[in-house]
Amino acid sequence: MRRRKFLRFVLPLIAVLAACAPQAVPFETQWAMIKAPSTNFFPYGSWETPKEQWLLVGVYPTEEECRRAALKDHQTDGPRPLDCIPTTSHTYSAITKSSSQ
């Protein structure tokens, strides 16, 4: 008898708590296209420049779209070091931090 009363109280409470819990939403990484900055010796940029110093070109929903855009940019604007990095990376954080200063 006690067990039934307990379950009548606890089960609805568990259901309410479960309904209030935040739902997990899968986080999908976006991809950022970055380019090497121009220098006096390398007007189109250099692969040797640390990527934390590169410039943000754009953000894309998938790596494939980013790579496709980089290839298109390379074909239209000529040889320039371009790369795609995840927006969750340390490099992306450093680039966005330096561009906001």
N, C-alpha and C positions, 0 to 999 in steps of 0.2 A: 504494500500500500504506500509506504513512504517513498519507495522507488518511483512509483508512477507519478506521484505529486512532484517529486524532484525532476523527473523527465519532462513533465508538462511545463515546468518553469524554465528549465535549462534549454530544451530544444528550440523554442521560439527565440530565446535570447541569443543562441548561437546563430540562428538564421538572420537575425537583425544585425549582429556584428559582422557576419560574412557579407551582407549586402552593403554595409557601410565601408568595408575595406576598399582601399584604392585598387583598381583593376590594373593588372600589368599590361602595359602596351609595348609591343616589341619596338625597340629603337633601331631604326635603320640608319646606318652611317651614310652621310653624304660625302661627296668627293670634291676637292678644291683643285682647280688648275692654278699652278704657280709658274712664274717665269723668273729667270735670272735677271738681276738689274744690270743696266748698262754701266760700263766703266770706260775710262779713257783708253785703256788697252783693248778692251773687248766691248765694242759698241753694241753688239747683239747679246751680250751677257756671257758668262762663263760657267761651265759645269763645276768649276773649282770653288765657286762662291758657296759658303755654307747655306743650306736651304732655309735656315731660320732668317736669312737676310733677303730671301727672294720676295717677289711681289705677288699679291693675290690677283688673279685674272677673273675668276668666276667660280661659282659653286654649282655642282651638278648632282642629281639624285642618285646616279649610279657611276661606278668606275668606268663602265663601258662608254657612257655618254661623255664623260670627261675625256677619255682617251680619244674618242672620235672628234671632239671639239679641238683637242690639242693637235691632232693630225691635220685637221682642216686649217687651223691657224698656221701650222708649219708650212702647208702647201701654199697659202696665200701671202704670208708675211716673210717667208724665207727662214733660214736657219737661226733658230733662237732656242736656247735651252728651256724646255717646258717639261713639267712633270705633273702628275696627279697624285694627291695625297689624301688620306681620310681626314675628315674634319674632327675626328676624335684624337688625332695625333698631337704629340708635343710640338712638332714643327708647325702645325697649323696654329696652335695657340700662340706660339712665339711670333708668327707672322702677323696675326690679327692684333696682338698686343702692341707690336712696334708700329703698325699702321695707324693705330688709334692715338698715338702720342704725338 
